[in-house]
């Protein structure tokens, strides 16, 4: 993950998946790319979070194997990665402690050339949002095996989340050169999106789709295409991509959430609530629970909305209990839902750990919620510094400028947000429309 800035459990594992000017990422342009397929042997780390039955079967098989061969260090490493994948599929972080236990057991059995377990520890650290630790594990794995693409995936994802964008783009160039496949093409797509090149991001994700080796992989890529279309205001294309993903892998939940989001954007609140309710029953990822709560609130069903928000709080506690850092997601949720002091504390804590544009945006918005507008504007500008066409970032920046009395800049930013994606936020779309109307009436 997002695509970013939500409480997706492991956005950096597959959902953060980089023409970034000057560094030549994706040296094989889409019309000249090699004929590659994402093979079943490619590491579980870099696969999309689908295929729950197959992962459960893999876990059971590995457990049987390890009971028979308790010194199989490679089997323990594979089991650790499977546990990480299991948590991605279920939106339940309860498998993370199990993953850590078996990965450390693998390293106890073989601590010399065990790059599989090192990559697994990096994947686990990414899942827990421990990005400095993930970077350290990835670098250790690279020493053991500098020719494996998964190693560069761990390193680059960690660098990206830490806000070290130039380093991350260089790392993903190495990943593309090592293995141009679904995982590396998807990272090219995300880097292009970060730099504001949405068209290039779509082209790269289409390359990822062509490299998909299973229906689940293809469904994941179609979902990501849907997100790119939705976030750039192209509802018709987004709906088609989400529908395509749902048809390819009906048990893969994110495309269904995408269709519910499109229903809201089209003005069908009841269908959107029904769609998100279906999603939350099957895959209660916090970003889906928050969306459902915000839909209930928009529909005047405040009691049902508060029930969803209470579930988010319970999930936060569950994540923390299993070692997941959720300060970024907590800051945005609290700033949006009436807890400004908690939002600012969480955002400041996360800024102390990393300086990504998403953390900058969260800190700006938390400062705004606390009426610290002069402080907020610096971080809002930082959030937009890469040229990312993120309508929510623009909305935040516009509202901050408005509070500072700069109506010209506020209007420009809010118009840009609505032009980029008029359905950028269930919670804030109506306010953006009203604010723009007020500004235009005064001009």
Residue pairs with C-beta under 8 A, 6 or more apart in sequence:
1 8
1 10
1 11
1 12
1 15
1 16
2 8
2 11
2 15
2 16
2 227
3 11
3 15
3 16
3 190
3 193
3 224
3 227
3 231
4 11
4 16
4 358
5 328
5 329
5 332
5 358
5 361
5 362
5 392
6 286
6 287
6 290
6 329
7 285
7 286
7 287
7 290
7 312
7 315
7 316
7 319
7 326
7 329
7 333
8 15
8 285
8 286
8 287
9 87
9 88
9 91
9 93
9 127
9 285
9 319
9 324
10 49
10 84
10 87
10 88
10 126
10 127
12 126
12 127
12 129
12 131
12 134
12 157
12 158
12 160
12 161
13 45
13 46
13 49
13 84
13 88
13 123
13 126
13 127
13 157
14 46
14 47
14 48
14 49
14 88
14 183
14 186
14 220
15 48
15 49
15 224
16 157
16 160
16 161
16 187
16 190
17 183
17 186
17 187
17 189
17 190
17 208
17 224
18 25
18 156
18 160
18 168
18 169
18 172
18 173
18 187
18 188
18 189
18 190
18 191
18 192
18 194
19 25
19 26
19 192
19 197
19 200
20 169
20 191
20 192
20 195
21 195
23 166
23 169
23 170
23 173
24 173
25 169
25 172
25 173
25 176
25 188
25 191
25 192
26 176
26 180
26 185
26 188
26 204
26 207
27 173
27 176
27 177
28 34
28 176
28 180
30 203
30 204
30 206
30 207
33 180
33 207
34 180
36 179
36 180
36 181
36 211
37 181
37 211
37 212
37 213
38 47
38 181
38 182
38 183
38 211
38 212
38 213
38 214
38 217
39 213
40 213
40 214
42 150
42 179
42 181
42 183
43 81
43 119
43 150
44 55
44 58
44 78
44 81
44 82
44 84
44 85
45 81
45 84
45 119
45 120
45 123
45 150
45 153
45 154
46 149
46 150
46 153
46 182
46 183
47 85
47 183
47 216
47 217
48 182
48 216
48 217
48 219
48 220
48 221
48 252
49 85
49 88
49 89
49 220
50 89
50 216
50 217
50 219
50 220
50 249
50 251
50 252
51 89
51 214
51 216
52 86
52 89
52 90
52 251
55 82
55 85
55 86
55 89
56 86
58 78
58 82
59 79
59 82
59 83
59 86
62 75
62 78
62 79
62 82
63 79
65 72
65 75
66 72
66 75
66 76
66 79
69 75
71 109
72 109
73 105
73 106
73 107
73 109
73 110
73 114
73 117
74 106
74 114
74 116
76 102
76 103
76 105
76 106
76 109
76 117
77 102
77 103
77 106
77 114
77 116
77 117
77 120
78 116
79 102
80 99
80 100
80 102
80 103
80 106
80 117
80 120
80 121
80 124
81 99
81 116
81 119
81 120
81 123
83 95
83 96
83 98
83 99
83 102
84 95
84 96
84 99
84 120
84 123
84 124
84 127
86 95
87 93
87 94
87 95
87 96
87 99
87 127
88 127
90 283
91 283
91 284
91 285
91 286
92 318
93 127
93 128
93 318
93 319
93 322
93 323
93 324
94 318
94 322
96 124
96 127
96 128
96 322
96 323
96 324
97 322
97 323
99 120
99 124
100 121
100 124
100 323
103 117
103 120
103 121
103 124
104 121
106 114
106 116
106 117
106 120
107 114
107 117
107 118
107 121
110 117
113 144
114 144
115 141
115 144
115 145
115 148
115 151
118 137
118 138
118 140
118 141
118 144
119 137
119 138
119 141
119 148
119 150
119 151
119 154
121 137
122 134
122 135
122 137
122 138
122 141
122 154
122 155
122 158
123 134
123 154
125 131
125 133
125 134
125 137
125 158
126 134
126 154
126 157
126 158
126 161
127 324
128 322
128 323
128 324
128 325
129 161
129 324
129 325
129 326
129 328
130 323
130 325
131 158
131 161
131 162
131 353
131 354
132 158
132 162
132 353
132 354
134 154
134 157
134 158
135 154
135 155
135 158
135 159
135 162
137 154
138 151
138 152
138 154
138 155
138 158
139 155
141 148
141 150
141 151
141 154
142 151
142 152
142 155
145 151
147 178
148 178
149 175
149 178
149 179
149 181
149 183
149 184
152 171
152 172
152 174
152 175
152 178
153 175
153 183
153 184
153 187
155 171
156 168
156 171
156 172
156 175
156 187
157 168
159 165
159 167
159 168
159 171
160 168
160 356
161 354
161 356
162 354
162 355
162 356
163 354
163 355
163 356
163 357
163 359
165 194
165 386
168 191
169 191
172 184
172 187
172 188
172 191
175 183
175 184
175 187
176 184
176 185
176 187
176 188
178 184
180 211
181 211
182 208
182 209
182 211
182 212
182 213
182 217
182 221
183 208
185 204
185 205
185 207
185 208
185 211
186 204
186 205
186 208
186 221
186 224
188 204
188 207
189 200
189 201
189 202
189 204
189 205
189 208
189 224
189 228
190 201
192 198
192 200
192 201
192 204
193 201
193 228
193 388
193 389
194 357
194 386
194 388
195 386
195 387
195 388
196 386
196 387
196 388
196 389
198 228
198 231
198 232
198 389
201 228
202 225
202 228
202 229
205 221
205 224
205 225
205 228
206 225
208 221
208 224
209 218
209 221
209 222
209 225
212 218
212 220
212 221
215 248
215 249
216 248
216 249
216 252
218 245
218 248
218 249
219 244
219 245
219 246
219 248
219 249
219 252
219 255
220 245
220 252
220 254
221 245
222 241
222 242
222 244
222 245
222 248
222 255
223 241
223 242
223 245
223 252
223 254
223 255
223 258
225 237
225 241
226 237
226 238
226 239
226 241
226 242
226 245
226 255
226 258
227 238
227 258
229 235
229 237
229 238
229 241
230 238
230 258
230 261
230 262
230 265
230 421
230 423
231 389
231 390
231 391
231 420
231 421
231 424
232 389
232 420
232 421
233 419
233 420
233 421
233 422
233 423
235 262
235 265
235 266
235 423
238 258
238 262
239 259
239 262
241 255
241 258
242 255
242 256
242 258
242 259
242 262
243 255
243 259
244 255
245 252
245 254
245 255
245 258
246 252
246 255
246 256
246 259
253 279
253 282
253 283
254 283
256 275
256 278
256 279
257 275
257 276
257 279
257 283
257 288
257 291
259 275
260 271
260 272
260 274
260 275
260 276
260 278
260 279
260 291
261 272
261 291
261 423
263 271
263 272
263 275
264 272
264 295
264 423
264 426
265 422
265 423
269 295
269 298
269 299
270 299
272 295
273 292
273 295
273 296
273 299
276 288
276 291
276 292
276 295
277 292
279 288
279 292
280 288
280 289
280 292
280 308
284 311
284 315
286 312
286 315
286 316
286 329
286 333
289 308
289 311
289 312
289 315
290 308
290 309
290 312
290 333
291 426
292 308
293 304
293 305
293 306
293 307
293 308
293 309
293 312
294 305
294 426
294 427
295 426
296 302
296 304
296 305
296 308
297 305
297 427
298 426
298 427
298 430
309 337
312 333
316 326
316 329
316 330
319 326
320 326
325 350
325 353
327 346
327 347
327 349
327 350
327 353
328 346
328 347
328 350
328 358
328 359
328 362
330 342
330 343
330 346
331 343
331 344
331 346
331 347
331 350
331 362
331 363
331 365
331 366
332 343
332 362
332 365
333 343
334 340
334 342
334 343
334 346
334 366
334 369
335 343
335 344
335 347
335 362
335 365
335 366
335 368
335 369
336 365
336 427
336 428
340 366
340 369
340 370
341 370
343 365
343 366
343 369
343 370
344 363
344 366
344 367
344 369
344 370
344 372
346 366
347 359
347 362
347 363
347 365
347 366
347 367
348 363
348 366
350 359
350 362
350 363
351 359
351 360
351 363
355 382
357 382
357 383
357 384
357 385
357 386
357 388
357 393
358 383
360 379
360 380
360 382
360 383
361 379
361 380
361 383
361 390
361 392
361 393
361 396
363 376
363 379
364 376
364 377
364 378
364 379
364 380
364 382
364 383
364 396
364 397
364 400
365 376
365 396
367 373
367 375
367 376
367 379
368 376
368 396
368 399
368 400
368 403
371 403
373 400
373 403
373 404
374 404
376 400
377 397
377 400
377 401
377 404
380 393
380 396
380 397
380 400
380 401
381 397
383 390
383 393
383 396
383 397
384 390
384 393
384 394
384 397
389 420
390 420
391 416
391 417
391 418
391 420
391 421
391 424
391 425
392 417
392 424
392 425
392 428
394 413
394 414
394 416
394 417
394 420
395 413
395 414
395 417
395 424
395 425
395 428
395 432
397 413
398 409
398 410
398 411
398 412
398 413
398 414
398 416
398 417
398 432
398 435
399 410
399 414
399 435
401 407
401 409
401 410
401 413
402 410
402 435
402 439
407 439
407 442
407 443
410 435
410 439
411 436
411 439
411 440
411 443
414 432
414 435
414 436
414 439
415 436
417 424
417 432
418 424
418 432
418 433
418 436
422 429
423 429
424 432
425 432
